[in-house]
Amino acid sequence: MRIPALTFCLLFSLILNSQNKERPTIEIQISCGFAAVTSINISNYQGLIRSKNYSAIKSNLFNENKFNKLLSAIALKELQLKNRITLTTEEQLQMKAIAKLNTRYSLCFTCTSHYEGKINDLFNKKDNAAYSFINSILFEKF
């Protein structure tokens, strides 16, 4: 009787704590870990910007993944400010919707800097340092 009960408890806890679940916090990792490696998602966006694949960035505005939406909105806002792109009405509305998200984010840079907040604060200048930092990393400004 104890073995089936123990097995049930273990399986139940594994299901509840599955790593496949979407986390409520978007984690933006830049130069993290022992090797100080930038996350593959950030590297992918840097490549899209470098290769001027703006259509892929625009399509990620409508991606279900909030991380992709966030990076796309930041990148497209900068590209629009530099007059490199023109956004459709639908894309502008989607960017406004992303800027209003109440989802929490976590930004870490190496082991020295760590920011936390909400996405809507990133776009409303309350977390201007974090926004500027993400922007500068995406566009490889340093």
ABEGO torsion letter per residue (X at the ends): XAAAAAAAAAAAAAAAABAABBBABBBBBBGBEAAGBBBAAAAAAAAAAAAGBAAAAAAAAABABAAAAAAAAAAAAAAAAAGABBBBAAAAAAAAAAAABABBBBBBBEAABBBBEBAAAAAAGABAAAAAAAAAAAAGAX
